[in-house]
Amino acid sequence: MTVSTPPVNGQVIGLAHYASRAVLETELARAGVTFNQSVALRAASDQGGTVDRARLVARLTGALKIQERAAEGTVDEMTDLGLLAEPAAGQVALTDTGGEVFERIRTAGNEIAARLYAGIPAEDLATVGRVLALVTERAEAELAGA
């Protein structure tokens, strides 16, 4: 029996995203954080642990395609949970707890990706990466023009 390959479209890409995200969500639940909070943890870590609050909110709205109010709410939740602190006006920083949680979910995410992508040739992954980057760029351009 031959398995047919579905045509690449938004549905196929979305199904892959949601399936892999569901696997990650199990790890996030164990760590006590939401997906949006995990994105904020990565964003703060990428900036060396301290970031302007407005820049973090902008990163969340841009990456997650959420409203500014929801992004602000995510940052507020994280300060309430002790994952972020406000060392100065307009800034947020990873706390020790936030850094530890980020490292835990980063490690889990890397392990999940290793399992899910195992055995896929590097050249295939490179092609998929280029194609998805182009699709993302085009979608971003359409959103900017809307």
N, C-alpha and C positions, 0 to 999 in steps of 0.2 A: 504494500500500500504506500502510495506516495503522498506526502504531506505538502499541500500547496502553500506557497508563501503569499501572505496577503499583500495587497498593494500598500505602499507607504502613504499614509495620510494622517491627519490629525487624530483620528480615532485610534489607530494603531500606536502612535506615539503616546497618546494619552493613557491607553491601557497599560503600556510598559511603565510609564511614570507612576500611575496610581498603584500598580502591583508592587513595584519596588519601594514606593513610599510607604505602603502598608506594612512591609517588612520592617522598615526603619521606624515606623510609628510604635511598634511593639517595644523597641529599645528606648524610644523617647518616653513612653509611658513608665517604663521601669525607672528612668531617671527623673520622672516627675516634671517633664517639660513638654510644651506643645511644639508642633513643627515650626510655627512662627517664632517662638522663643529660641529654637535651635538655630534658625537663620540669623537672629539677632546676636546670639552668642558667637557664631562664626564671624559675623561682621565686626564685632568688637575685637575679637581675637586677631582678625586680619589687620586691624589698625594698631596692634601692639597692646591691646587691652583697654585703652582709653580712647573715646571718640566723642566728637561733638554730638549732642543729642539730636540736633536737627539733621545732621548727616546720617545718623543711624536710622532715624525715621524715614528719611528719603531713600535710603538703601532698602528698607523693608517695603515701602510703597512701590518702588521700582521693581524689585526682584519678585515680590509676591503678588503684585497687581492688586493691592488692597488700598483702602481709603486711608488718608492720613490719620483720621481719628482712630482707626483700628491699629495702626502702627504705634501711635502714641499710647494706646491702651496696652499693647504688648510690652512696651518699655516700662510703663507703670507697673504692670504685673511683675516684671522681672526685678524691679527695685523692691517691691513688696515681698517677694520671695527671697530676697537677699542674694540674687544672682548678679545684680548690678548695683553699684552705689553711685552717688552723685558727689564726686570729690570737689567740684567747683561748679559755679552757676553755668548751665548750658552744656555740661559735660557728664558723661556716664562712663563708668569703668567696671570691668569685670572684678568681682570679689574673688577671694580665694575659692569659695564654694562655686561661683560661676565658672571659674577656670577649670576646676575639677570636673564639673558636670560637662563642660565643653569637651575636655579631653576624653571623657568616657564615651560621649556620643560620637565624637570624631573617630575614635578607635572602632566602635561598633559599626559605624557607617563604612569605614574602610574594609572591615571584615565582610560586611554584607555585599559590598561592591565586588570584592574578590570572588565571593561565591557565585554571584549572579553573572559576572562576566567571564568566569573561568572557561577556558577552552575556545573562546572566540578569538580568531586571529587578530593580531595587533593592527594589521592593515585594514581589516573590516571595521574595527573600533575607530580608527583614525578617519575613515570615510564617513562613518555615522556622525562622528564629532563635527566634521566640517559641514555636513549637510544640516545638522540640527543648529549649528551656529548661524548658518545662512538663513534658515527658516526663522530663527529667533530675531535676527537682524531685520528681516522683512516685516515680521509682525510688529516689532517695536516701531518701525518707520510708519506703518499704517496707524498704529495707536497715536503716534505723535501728530499725524495729519488729521486725526478725527476730531 
